[in-house]
Amino acid sequence: MANKNSLWSRLFGPARDEESEAPAQQAAAPIQPEAPPPEARPDPFRLELAPDHAVKKLWRLWREQAGRQSPPAFRFEDLEGADVLSANQARQELARLLLTVNASANQRLNRVRPQTKKTPQKGEKPPPPSDLDAQAVAFVTNDRLTAWVLAYPPVGGGKELDRDMLLKALGEKQVKYGLDDDLLDALPSRKDRYFRLYLAARGRSAVHGRDGQVVDLFKRSPERKLVVDEYNRVDYAAISFIQNAEEGDVICRIIAPTPGEDGKTVLGQELSARNGRAAVAPKGRNTALNEEGDALVATKTGHVEFNGRTFQVRPVLEIEGNVDYSTGHINFLGDVHVRGDICTGFTVRAMGTITVDGVVEAATVEAGSDLIMVKGAQGDNRAVLRAGHSIYAKYLENCCVYAMEDLHTDCVINCDVYCDGIVEVRSGRGTIIGGSIRAAHEVSAEVLGSRAEGRTDVTLGGLPCQEFDHEVLVREIAELEEELEKTERQPESPVKFTRMGKLRMQLSLNKNKLEQFDRDMEEQREEQENPGVRRLTCGVAYPGASVTIGPASYRFQRETRPVNASLVSGEISVI
């Protein structure tokens, strides 16, 4: 047994037993339980080996032969200690590296062991280990972009590591591109050349081209926000969603795509790269690409807006004074900016936004987008104000108001309001007095009603604008049918035939419009199965004011402060 222990000691170094080397008095002392060391987070780039692994045995043999040496350390890093692989990639490659290390270390350990099975007799020296040259082993990552080498030291009188050994190992793995010649030259003379992992070759990753981009110089969705100052006032003159552009102005930049750069693996295989895709220019009406194709420019002066897919430039009609007999009625396809007033009896219609710096009198104003009235409207119970989006006004008095989205104003007096969004009357006086307010979701004001207890009605729910338009269309159809019936009873004449033809055509158009209207409203009702918020909030509500939500109604009998009314279990709850 002594000879056997001597043999293994010669091969792999003597076993070090710290307890046996400790003084006897220390061995006799009571042993205190040691606190377990804190668990270190495993290094995802380092290969951990068991103490009895073949690599550790080979290292102990080398330590016995060459003296004190650093323990094995296989880690995916370059000479500067920087990580070459990502953490996830390193974890996957460590499993493959372990297979390579296991196979090469076990094979080498078997060659180091004595080739005789005869047990040495007492006093007989064990045979020396076989002389072996140093050995280099190559490892190629799964993506074929990096190749690594590790080396085992010579045994006995074997030959030290040299460049040829490294090239041979790499050649066995067919590594021929991206070799680090400086490393291959310097590694054989490095002190830590053995039991380390070195990056010997690096490929070139394929770099895909960047897709083209569109860089906007105009906003696609201008911010719709009222700014209230410290005095609770809103500057309606500062509310403008018009983005003016002159002919030739750049609306957006078109960034060209970049070509891809092909890569190459350490095995010399080509890696194809994808070229970037060209950006689709959002070219709409009155816009065009410049000659270089890197910019979208306006071909006309007007208002820039984004319709969801493309930029378009809508002409802006500037009315320097009032809309009166000097201008006549206005019917414009773009945006309209009236610097003065819209006088009684006149009509202004526009497909886009209408901005009025002055006062709207007993006139008709219809905007396909927003309607902005800097000073407000005094309608004499004849003004009709309609907007396809939202309405912003300093005050509204004696008007019929239709807003497909929201209504923002300082004061509403004796108006009939139809709003498919929210009615907000919080800035300035924040007062709603008289008339009726119909809103889909919410009405918010500082004051509802008046001390004189005038009637002020608030109705919440549904789609008031669309429902009103539906009623008007039904009424128009009934009137056309009645007029057609009267015309049929008239004596035969060319005038009768012409009149009946026009009535029938108009009736057919209105019926088709009504059918489409019904389908659209049905779809919107299905989308609004959950009506969402339906609420009245105000600082004070006076007697004479009432609120209706769905089937329930509530009339204020006394002055109430504050008010937060909503529908709870089929009844209106006022808090």
C-alpha positions as CSV (number, residue, x, y, z in Angstrom):
1,M,0.0,0.0,0.0
2,A,2.9,2.3,0.7
3,N,4.3,1.8,-2.8
4,K,0.9,2.4,-4.3
5,N,0.5,5.7,-2.4
6,S,4.0,6.7,-3.4
7,L,3.1,6.1,-7.1
8,W,-0.1,8.2,-7.0
9,S,1.8,10.9,-5.0
10,R,4.4,11.0,-7.8
11,L,1.7,11.2,-10.5
12,F,-0.7,13.7,-9.0
13,G,1.0,15.2,-6.0
14,P,0.7,14.3,-2.3
15,A,-2.6,14.7,-0.7
16,R,-2.6,17.6,1.7
17,D,-4.4,17.0,4.9
18,E,-4.6,20.2,6.9
19,E,-5.9,18.4,10.0
20,S,-2.9,16.0,10.0
21,E,-0.5,19.0,9.7
22,A,-2.2,20.9,12.5
23,P,-0.5,20.9,16.0
24,A,-1.7,18.3,18.4
25,Q,-3.0,20.9,20.8
26,Q,-5.2,22.3,18.0
27,A,-6.6,18.9,17.2
28,A,-7.5,18.4,20.8
29,A,-9.3,21.7,21.0
30,P,-13.0,21.6,20.7
31,I,-14.1,22.2,17.1
32,Q,-16.4,25.2,16.6
33,P,-19.1,24.8,13.9
34,E,-18.2,27.1,11.0
35,A,-20.9,29.3,9.4
36,P,-21.6,28.2,5.9
37,P,-20.0,30.5,3.3
38,P,-22.5,32.7,1.4
39,E,-23.5,31.2,-1.9
40,A,-21.8,33.0,-4.7
41,R,-23.7,33.6,-7.8
42,P,-22.3,31.3,-10.5
43,D,-20.3,33.0,-13.2
44,P,-22.2,32.4,-16.5
45,F,-18.9,32.7,-18.5
46,R,-16.8,30.3,-16.4
47,L,-16.6,26.5,-16.6
48,E,-16.7,25.0,-13.1
49,L,-15.0,21.6,-12.6
50,A,-15.3,19.1,-9.8
51,P,-12.3,18.5,-7.5
52,D,-11.8,15.0,-8.9
53,H,-12.1,16.0,-12.5
54,A,-9.5,14.7,-14.9
55,V,-8.3,18.3,-15.6
56,K,-7.6,18.8,-11.8
57,K,-5.6,15.6,-11.7
58,L,-3.5,16.6,-14.7
59,W,-3.0,20.0,-13.1
60,R,-1.8,18.4,-9.9
61,L,0.7,16.3,-11.8
62,W,2.0,19.4,-13.6
63,R,2.2,21.3,-10.3
64,E,4.4,18.5,-8.9
65,Q,6.6,18.6,-11.9
66,A,6.8,22.4,-12.5
67,G,6.2,23.8,-9.1
68,R,3.5,26.2,-7.9
69,Q,1.0,27.0,-10.7
70,S,-2.3,28.7,-10.9
71,P,-5.3,26.4,-10.9
72,P,-7.2,25.7,-14.1
73,A,-9.6,28.5,-15.3
74,F,-11.7,28.1,-18.4
75,R,-13.6,31.3,-19.1
76,F,-15.0,32.9,-22.2
77,E,-13.0,36.2,-22.3
78,D,-10.3,37.9,-24.4
79,L,-6.8,38.8,-23.2
80,E,-8.1,42.0,-21.7
81,G,-10.7,40.2,-19.6
82,A,-13.7,41.4,-21.6
83,D,-16.6,39.1,-22.2
84,V,-16.8,37.9,-25.8
85,L,-20.1,36.1,-25.7
86,S,-23.4,37.2,-24.3
87,A,-24.4,35.6,-21.0
88,N,-27.1,33.4,-22.6
89,Q,-24.8,32.3,-25.3
90,A,-22.0,31.6,-22.8
91,R,-24.4,29.4,-20.7
92,Q,-25.2,27.3,-23.8
93,E,-21.6,27.0,-24.9
94,L,-20.4,25.9,-21.5
95,A,-22.2,22.7,-21.9
96,R,-20.5,22.0,-25.2
97,L,-17.2,23.1,-23.8
98,L,-17.5,20.7,-20.9
99,L,-17.9,17.8,-23.3
100,T,-14.8,18.8,-25.2
101,V,-12.8,19.2,-21.9
102,N,-14.0,15.9,-20.5
103,A,-13.0,14.0,-23.6
104,S,-9.6,15.6,-24.1
105,A,-8.7,15.5,-20.4
106,N,-9.7,11.8,-19.8
107,Q,-7.9,10.7,-23.0
108,R,-4.7,12.5,-21.9
109,L,-5.0,11.2,-18.3
110,N,-5.1,7.6,-19.6
111,R,-2.0,8.2,-21.6
112,V,-0.2,9.7,-18.6
113,R,-0.9,6.6,-16.4
114,P,1.7,3.8,-16.3
115,Q,1.2,1.2,-18.9
116,T,1.8,-1.8,-16.6
117,K,-0.8,-3.5,-14.5
118,K,1.8,-5.1,-12.2
119,T,1.6,-3.9,-8.7
120,P,5.1,-2.7,-7.4
121,Q,6.5,-4.9,-4.6
122,K,7.6,-3.5,-1.3
123,G,10.7,-1.3,-1.8
124,E,10.2,-1.3,-5.6
125,K,9.9,2.1,-7.3
126,P,6.8,2.7,-9.4
127,P,7.4,3.2,-13.1
128,P,7.7,6.8,-14.2
129,P,4.8,8.3,-16.1
130,S,4.9,8.3,-19.9
131,D,6.7,11.3,-21.5
132,L,4.1,13.3,-23.4
133,D,4.4,16.5,-25.5
134,A,2.2,19.4,-24.7
135,Q,-1.2,19.2,-26.3
136,A,-3.5,21.9,-27.7
137,V,-7.3,21.5,-28.0
138,A,-9.5,23.7,-30.1
139,F,-13.2,24.5,-29.4
140,V,-15.5,26.3,-31.9
141,T,-18.7,27.9,-30.7
142,N,-22.0,26.8,-32.2
143,D,-22.4,30.0,-34.3
144,R,-18.9,29.4,-35.8
145,L,-17.9,32.9,-35.1
146,T,-15.3,32.3,-32.4
147,A,-12.7,29.6,-32.0
148,W,-10.9,29.0,-28.7
149,V,-7.8,27.0,-27.7
150,L,-6.7,25.4,-24.4
151,A,-3.5,23.6,-23.8
152,Y,-2.3,20.8,-21.5
153,P,1.4,20.9,-20.3
154,P,4.0,18.3,-21.3
155,V,4.7,15.4,-19.0
156,G,8.2,14.2,-18.1
157,G,10.5,15.1,-21.0
158,G,7.8,16.0,-23.4
159,K,8.0,19.0,-25.7
160,E,6.7,22.4,-24.7
161,L,3.7,24.1,-26.4
162,D,4.5,25.8,-29.8
163,R,2.7,27.5,-32.6
164,D,2.6,24.4,-34.8
165,M,0.7,22.5,-32.0
166,L,-1.9,25.4,-31.9
167,L,-2.3,25.5,-35.7
168,K,-2.7,21.7,-35.8
169,A,-5.5,21.8,-33.2
170,L,-7.2,24.6,-35.1
171,G,-6.8,22.9,-38.4
172,E,-8.4,19.7,-37.0
173,K,-11.5,21.9,-36.5
174,Q,-11.1,23.5,-39.9
175,V,-10.5,26.9,-38.5
176,K,-8.9,29.1,-41.1
177,Y,-10.4,32.6,-41.0
178,G,-9.8,35.4,-38.4
179,L,-6.8,33.8,-36.7
180,D,-5.1,35.9,-34.1
181,D,-1.5,35.6,-35.2
182,D,-0.2,37.7,-32.3
183,L,-1.8,35.3,-29.8
184,L,-0.5,32.2,-31.6
185,D,3.0,33.7,-31.6
186,A,2.9,34.8,-28.0
187,L,1.0,32.0,-26.3
188,P,3.8,29.4,-26.2
189,S,5.9,31.8,-24.2
190,R,3.2,33.0,-21.8
191,K,3.6,31.9,-18.2
192,D,-0.1,31.0,-17.9
193,R,-0.3,29.2,-21.3
194,Y,-1.7,26.0,-19.8
195,F,-5.1,25.2,-18.4
196,R,-6.5,28.4,-19.8
197,L,-9.0,29.2,-22.5
198,Y,-7.8,31.7,-25.2
199,L,-9.7,33.3,-28.1
200,A,-7.7,32.1,-31.1
201,A,-9.9,33.2,-34.0
202,R,-12.9,35.5,-34.5
203,G,-15.3,35.6,-37.4
204,R,-17.2,38.5,-38.8
205,S,-20.9,38.7,-37.9
206,A,-23.3,39.5,-40.7
207,V,-24.6,43.1,-40.2
208,H,-28.1,43.5,-41.5
209,G,-28.9,46.9,-43.1
210,R,-31.0,49.4,-41.2
211,D,-34.5,50.0,-42.5
212,G,-35.3,53.5,-43.8
213,Q,-37.0,55.9,-41.5
214,V,-39.4,58.8,-41.7
215,V,-38.4,61.8,-39.5
216,D,-41.4,64.1,-39.0
217,L,-40.9,67.8,-38.9
218,F,-44.6,68.4,-38.4
219,K,-46.7,66.8,-35.7
220,R,-49.0,64.0,-36.7
221,S,-51.4,64.6,-33.8
222,P,-51.3,68.2,-32.5
223,E,-51.8,68.4,-28.8
224,R,-55.4,69.3,-27.9
225,K,-55.0,70.8,-24.4
226,L,-56.3,73.9,-22.8
227,V,-53.9,75.9,-20.7
228,V,-55.5,77.6,-17.7
229,D,-53.5,80.5,-16.1
230,E,-53.4,81.3,-12.4
231,Y,-56.6,83.4,-12.8
232,N,-58.5,80.4,-14.1
233,R,-58.6,81.9,-17.6
234,V,-58.0,80.3,-21.0
235,D,-56.4,82.2,-23.9
236,Y,-58.5,80.9,-26.7
237,A,-56.5,83.0,-29.2
238,A,-53.6,80.7,-28.4
239,I,-55.5,77.6,-29.4
240,S,-54.7,76.8,-32.9
241,F,-54.1,73.4,-34.5
242,I,-53.2,74.8,-37.8
243,Q,-49.6,73.9,-38.9
244,N,-48.9,76.3,-41.7
245,A,-46.3,75.4,-44.3
246,E,-45.1,77.4,-47.3
247,E,-44.7,75.9,-50.7
248,G,-41.4,74.0,-50.8
249,D,-41.2,73.5,-47.0
250,V,-40.0,70.1,-45.8
251,I,-42.7,68.1,-44.0
252,C,-40.6,65.1,-43.2
253,R,-37.2,63.7,-43.9
254,I,-36.8,60.3,-45.5
255,I,-33.8,58.4,-44.2
256,A,-32.5,55.9,-46.8
257,P,-31.9,52.3,-45.8
258,T,-28.4,51.0,-45.4
259,P,-27.0,47.9,-47.2
260,G,-26.2,44.8,-45.2
261,E,-22.6,43.7,-44.6
262,D,-22.0,40.0,-45.2
263,G,-20.1,38.1,-42.5
264,K,-17.8,35.1,-42.4
265,T,-17.3,32.3,-39.9
266,V,-14.0,31.1,-38.6
267,L,-14.5,28.1,-40.9
268,G,-14.4,30.5,-43.9
269,Q,-18.2,30.2,-44.6
270,E,-20.0,33.3,-45.9
271,L,-22.9,34.7,-43.8
272,S,-25.4,36.6,-45.9
273,A,-26.8,39.9,-44.6
274,R,-30.2,41.4,-45.3
275,N,-30.3,44.9,-46.8
276,G,-32.5,47.5,-45.1
277,R,-36.0,48.1,-46.4
278,A,-36.9,51.5,-47.8
279,A,-39.2,53.6,-45.8
280,V,-42.7,54.3,-47.3
281,A,-43.0,58.1,-47.8
282,P,-46.3,59.3,-46.3
283,K,-47.1,61.3,-49.5
284,G,-50.6,62.7,-49.7
285,R,-52.5,65.5,-51.4
286,N,-50.4,68.6,-52.2
287,T,-47.1,66.9,-51.2
288,A,-44.3,65.4,-53.3
289,L,-40.8,64.0,-52.9
290,N,-37.9,66.2,-53.8
291,E,-35.4,65.3,-56.5
292,E,-33.1,63.5,-54.2
293,G,-36.0,61.5,-52.7
294,D,-34.9,62.3,-49.1
295,A,-37.6,64.7,-48.2
296,L,-41.4,65.2,-48.5
297,V,-42.2,68.8,-49.4
298,A,-45.3,70.8,-49.6
299,T,-46.4,71.7,-53.2
300,K,-48.9,74.3,-52.0
301,T,-49.1,76.7,-49.1
302,G,-51.5,75.6,-46.5
303,H,-52.2,73.6,-43.3
304,V,-50.2,70.3,-42.8
305,E,-52.1,67.5,-41.2
306,F,-51.8,63.7,-41.0
307,N,-54.8,61.6,-41.9
308,G,-53.6,58.4,-40.4
309,R,-51.6,57.2,-43.4
310,T,-50.3,60.2,-45.2
311,F,-49.4,63.9,-44.8
312,Q,-51.5,66.3,-46.8
313,V,-51.5,70.0,-47.2
314,R,-54.9,71.7,-47.1
315,P,-55.1,75.2,-48.3
316,V,-55.9,77.8,-45.6
317,L,-58.3,80.6,-46.5
318,E,-57.5,83.8,-44.7
319,I,-60.4,86.2,-44.3
320,E,-58.7,89.4,-43.1
321,G,-61.9,91.1,-42.0
322,N,-65.5,90.1,-41.3
323,V,-67.6,87.6,-43.1
324,D,-70.3,89.9,-44.4
325,Y,-71.6,91.2,-47.7
326,S,-68.0,91.9,-48.8
327,T,-67.2,88.2,-48.7
328,G,-70.5,86.5,-49.0
329,H,-71.0,82.9,-47.8
330,I,-67.8,80.8,-47.4
331,N,-67.6,77.2,-48.5
332,F,-64.0,75.9,-48.5
333,L,-62.4,72.5,-48.9
334,G,-59.5,73.3,-46.5
335,D,-59.1,75.4,-43.3
336,V,-60.6,78.8,-42.8
337,H,-59.2,81.6,-40.6
338,V,-61.5,84.5,-40.1
339,R,-59.7,87.5,-38.6
340,G,-62.9,89.4,-37.8
341,D,-66.5,88.5,-37.0
342,I,-69.0,86.2,-38.7
343,C,-72.0,88.5,-39.1
344,T,-75.7,87.6,-38.9
345,G,-77.2,85.7,-41.7
346,F,-74.0,84.4,-43.2
347,T,-72.6,80.8,-43.5
348,V,-69.1,79.5,-43.2
349,R,-68.4,75.9,-44.1
350,A,-65.0,74.2,-44.3
351,M,-63.7,70.6,-44.6
352,G,-61.0,71.4,-42.1
353,T,-60.6,73.7,-39.0
354,I,-62.4,77.0,-38.7
355,T,-60.8,79.6,-36.5
356,V,-62.7,82.8,-35.7
357,D,-60.8,85.6,-34.0
358,G,-64.0,87.7,-33.5
359,V,-67.6,87.0,-32.5
360,V,-70.0,84.7,-34.2
361,E,-73.4,86.3,-34.5
362,A,-76.6,84.7,-35.7
363,A,-74.8,82.7,-38.4
364,T,-74.2,79.1,-39.4
365,V,-70.7,77.7,-38.9
366,E,-69.8,74.1,-39.8
367,A,-66.3,72.7,-39.5
368,G,-65.2,69.3,-40.7
369,S,-62.5,69.3,-38.0
370,D,-62.3,71.7,-35.0
371,L,-64.2,75.0,-34.5
372,I,-62.3,77.6,-32.5
373,M,-64.0,80.8,-31.5
374,V,-61.6,83.2,-29.7
375,K,-64.3,85.5,-28.5
376,G,-67.3,83.2,-28.6
377,A,-70.8,83.3,-30.1
378,Q,-73.9,85.4,-29.5
379,G,-76.5,83.7,-31.6
380,D,-79.8,85.4,-31.0
381,N,-81.4,81.9,-30.9
382,R,-80.5,81.5,-34.6
383,A,-76.8,80.5,-34.7
384,V,-75.9,77.0,-35.5
385,L,-72.4,75.8,-34.7
386,R,-71.2,72.4,-35.8
387,A,-67.8,70.6,-35.6
388,G,-66.7,67.2,-36.8
389,H,-64.2,67.1,-33.9
390,S,-64.2,69.5,-30.9
391,I,-65.5,73.1,-30.3
392,Y,-63.5,75.7,-28.3
393,A,-65.1,79.0,-27.4
394,K,-64.8,81.8,-24.9
395,Y,-68.6,81.8,-24.4
396,L,-71.7,80.5,-26.1
397,E,-75.0,82.3,-25.8
398,N,-78.4,81.5,-27.5
399,C,-76.9,79.0,-29.9
400,C,-77.5,75.4,-31.2
401,V,-74.2,73.6,-30.7
402,Y,-73.2,70.2,-32.2
403,A,-69.8,68.7,-31.3
404,M,-68.9,65.2,-32.5
405,E,-66.1,65.0,-29.8
406,D,-65.8,67.5,-26.9
407,L,-66.9,71.0,-26.0
408,H,-64.7,73.4,-24.0
409,T,-65.9,76.9,-23.1
410,D,-66.0,79.4,-20.2
411,C,-69.8,80.0,-20.3
412,V,-73.0,78.5,-21.8
413,I,-76.2,80.5,-21.6
414,N,-79.5,79.4,-23.0
415,C,-78.0,77.0,-25.6
416,D,-79.0,73.6,-27.0
417,V,-75.9,71.5,-26.9
418,Y,-75.4,68.1,-28.4
419,C,-72.0,66.5,-27.7
420,D,-70.8,63.0,-28.3
421,G,-67.9,63.4,-25.9
422,I,-67.6,65.6,-22.7
423,V,-68.8,69.1,-22.0
424,E,-66.2,71.0,-19.9
425,V,-67.2,74.5,-18.6
426,R,-64.6,74.9,-15.9
427,S,-62.4,77.9,-16.9
428,G,-63.4,81.5,-16.4
429,R,-66.9,81.8,-14.9
430,G,-67.6,78.1,-15.6
431,T,-71.3,78.6,-15.7
432,I,-74.1,76.8,-17.4
433,I,-77.4,78.7,-17.3
434,G,-80.6,77.7,-19.0
435,G,-81.1,75.6,-22.1
436,S,-80.3,71.9,-22.4
437,I,-77.0,70.0,-22.5
438,R,-76.9,66.6,-23.9
439,A,-73.5,64.8,-23.6
440,A,-72.5,61.2,-24.1
441,H,-70.2,60.9,-21.1
442,E,-69.7,63.8,-18.8
443,V,-70.7,67.4,-18.0
444,S,-68.3,69.4,-15.8
445,A,-68.9,72.9,-14.7
446,E,-68.4,75.3,-11.8
447,V,-72.1,76.5,-11.7
448,L,-75.2,74.8,-13.0
449,G,-78.3,76.9,-13.2
450,S,-78.9,80.2,-11.5
451,R,-80.4,81.7,-8.3
452,A,-83.4,82.7,-10.4
453,E,-84.2,79.0,-10.6
454,G,-84.3,79.0,-14.4
455,R,-84.7,75.6,-16.0
456,T,-81.4,74.0,-17.0
457,D,-81.4,70.4,-18.2
458,V,-78.5,68.0,-18.4
459,T,-78.9,64.6,-20.2
460,L,-76.1,62.0,-20.2
461,G,-75.7,58.9,-22.4
462,G,-76.1,57.8,-26.0
463,L,-74.7,59.7,-28.9
464,P,-76.6,63.0,-28.9
465,C,-75.2,64.4,-32.1
466,Q,-75.8,61.4,-34.2
467,E,-79.2,60.8,-32.7
468,F,-80.2,64.4,-33.5
469,D,-78.9,64.0,-37.1
470,H,-80.9,60.8,-37.4
471,E,-84.1,62.6,-36.3
472,V,-83.5,65.4,-38.7
473,L,-83.0,62.9,-41.6
474,V,-86.2,61.0,-40.6
475,R,-88.1,64.3,-40.6
476,E,-86.7,65.3,-44.0
477,I,-87.8,62.0,-45.5
478,A,-91.3,62.4,-44.1
479,E,-91.5,65.9,-45.5
480,L,-90.2,64.7,-48.9
481,E,-92.8,61.9,-49.0
482,E,-95.6,64.3,-48.1
483,E,-94.5,66.8,-50.8
484,L,-94.2,63.9,-53.4
485,E,-97.7,62.9,-52.5
486,K,-99.0,66.4,-53.0
487,T,-97.2,66.7,-56.3
488,E,-98.7,63.5,-57.6
489,R,-102.2,64.9,-57.1
490,Q,-101.4,67.9,-59.3
491,P,-102.6,68.0,-63.0
492,E,-100.3,66.5,-65.5
493,S,-97.7,68.9,-66.8
494,P,-94.0,69.0,-67.7
495,V,-93.3,70.9,-64.5
496,K,-94.9,68.1,-62.5
497,F,-92.8,65.4,-64.1
498,T,-89.6,67.4,-63.5
499,R,-90.6,68.1,-59.9
500,M,-91.4,64.5,-59.2
501,G,-88.1,63.3,-60.7
502,K,-86.1,65.6,-58.4
503,L,-88.2,64.6,-55.3
504,R,-87.9,60.9,-56.0
505,M,-84.1,61.2,-56.5
506,Q,-83.7,63.2,-53.2
507,L,-86.0,60.8,-51.4
508,S,-83.9,57.8,-52.6
509,L,-80.7,59.4,-51.6
510,N,-82.0,60.3,-48.1
511,K,-83.3,56.7,-47.6
512,N,-79.9,55.3,-48.6
513,K,-78.3,57.7,-46.2
514,L,-80.7,56.7,-43.4
515,E,-79.9,53.0,-43.9
516,Q,-76.2,53.7,-43.7
517,F,-76.8,55.9,-40.7
518,D,-78.7,53.1,-39.0
519,R,-75.9,50.6,-39.6
520,D,-73.3,52.9,-38.3
521,M,-75.3,53.7,-35.2
522,E,-75.9,50.0,-34.5
523,E,-72.2,49.3,-34.7
524,Q,-71.4,52.1,-32.4
525,R,-74.1,50.9,-29.9
526,E,-72.6,47.5,-29.9
527,E,-69.2,49.0,-29.2
528,Q,-70.8,51.0,-26.4
529,E,-72.5,48.1,-24.6
530,N,-70.5,49.4,-21.6
531,P,-71.4,53.1,-21.7
532,G,-68.4,54.0,-19.5
533,V,-68.5,57.1,-17.4
534,R,-71.7,59.1,-17.3
535,R,-71.4,61.8,-14.7
536,L,-72.3,65.3,-13.8
537,T,-69.8,67.3,-11.6
538,C,-70.1,70.9,-10.6
539,G,-69.3,73.2,-7.7
540,V,-72.8,74.3,-7.1
541,A,-76.2,73.4,-8.6
542,Y,-79.2,75.7,-8.1
543,P,-82.9,74.7,-7.9
544,G,-84.4,74.4,-11.4
545,A,-81.5,72.4,-12.7
546,S,-82.0,68.7,-13.5
547,V,-79.9,65.7,-14.6
548,T,-81.1,62.7,-16.6
549,I,-78.9,59.6,-16.9
550,G,-80.4,56.8,-18.9
551,P,-84.0,56.1,-17.6
552,A,-83.5,58.0,-14.3
553,S,-83.9,61.7,-13.7
554,Y,-83.2,64.0,-10.8
555,R,-84.2,67.6,-10.2
556,F,-82.4,69.8,-7.7
557,Q,-84.9,71.2,-5.1
558,R,-82.3,73.2,-3.2
559,E,-78.9,74.7,-3.6
560,T,-76.4,71.9,-3.6
561,R,-72.6,72.1,-3.1
562,P,-70.6,70.3,-4.5
563,V,-72.3,67.9,-6.9
564,N,-71.1,64.6,-8.2
565,A,-74.1,62.8,-9.8
566,S,-73.9,59.3,-11.4
567,L,-76.2,56.3,-12.0
568,V,-76.0,53.7,-9.3
569,S,-78.4,50.6,-9.4
570,G,-80.8,52.3,-11.8
571,E,-81.1,55.5,-9.7
572,I,-79.1,58.8,-9.7
573,S,-76.8,59.2,-6.8
574,V,-75.9,62.8,-5.9
575,I,-73.0,63.1,-3.6
